[in-house]
Amino acid sequence: MKYMESQMKRLVKSNKELQKRLKELMNEHDLEKNYALKALYHSEVASGGKYQAAYRELDLPKA
C-alpha cells in the first residue's frame, strides 16, 4: 500500500476522529499539515492500522 496525500485527505475529511488526531499531531509536534498527514498515515493506516480498510476502499474504482 502506498501513501497518497489526496487519498489521505479524503479519509481524514470523512472521519471526525482522524480530524481530531491530525490537529493533535500538528499541535504536539509543530508540524505542517502535509507532514502531519504523512505521520497519521504511518501511525493509523499503514501496516494493519485501524483505518487501513477504509483507506483501501478509497482506492477502489467507483461502480
VMD Tcl script that draws the C-alpha trace (Angstrom):
set ca {
  {0.00 0.00 0.00}
  {1.34 3.39 -0.99}
  {0.81 6.77 0.67}
  {-1.20 9.15 -1.47}
  {-1.81 12.58 0.00}
  {-5.11 13.14 -1.83}
  {-6.47 9.82 -0.61}
  {-5.34 10.51 2.94}
  {-7.04 13.93 2.86}
  {-10.31 12.29 1.76}
  {-10.06 9.72 4.57}
  {-9.44 12.40 7.20}
  {-12.22 14.60 5.83}
  {-14.70 11.74 6.24}
  {-13.67 10.80 9.79}
  {-14.04 13.09 12.83}
  {-11.65 11.00 14.94}
  {-8.89 11.32 12.33}
  {-9.52 15.07 12.05}
  {-9.01 15.40 15.79}
  {-5.87 13.23 15.70}
  {-4.45 15.29 12.80}
  {-4.87 18.53 14.75}
  {-3.28 16.94 17.81}
  {-0.25 15.84 15.77}
  {0.11 19.29 14.24}
  {0.00 20.97 17.66}
  {2.05 18.45 19.63}
  {4.89 18.24 17.14}
  {4.58 21.64 15.47}
  {4.08 20.01 12.06}
  {2.72 21.44 8.84}
  {-0.45 19.73 7.63}
  {1.21 17.68 4.87}
  {3.80 16.24 7.30}
  {1.14 15.56 9.92}
  {-0.94 13.73 7.30}
  {2.00 11.50 6.47}
  {2.65 10.80 10.15}
  {-1.03 10.00 10.65}
  {-0.91 7.61 7.69}
  {2.02 5.72 9.17}
  {0.53 5.56 12.66}
  {-3.14 4.84 11.88}
  {-3.32 3.36 8.36}
  {-0.16 1.59 7.18}
  {0.85 -1.89 8.33}
  {-2.52 -3.08 9.57}
  {-3.58 0.16 11.21}
  {-7.11 0.81 12.41}
  {-8.08 2.70 9.24}
  {-6.30 0.55 6.64}
  {-9.52 -0.95 5.23}
  {-11.18 2.46 4.89}
  {-8.09 3.82 3.13}
  {-8.05 0.90 0.68}
  {-11.75 1.39 -0.07}
  {-10.96 4.90 -1.30}
  {-8.59 3.36 -3.84}
  {-11.21 1.06 -5.37}
  {-12.78 2.15 -8.68}
  {-16.29 3.50 -8.33}
  {-19.01 1.35 -9.92}
}
mol new
graphics top color blue
foreach p $ca { graphics top sphere $p radius 0.5 }
foreach p [lrange $ca 0 end-1] q [lrange $ca 1 end] { graphics top cylinder $p $q radius 0.2 }
display resetview
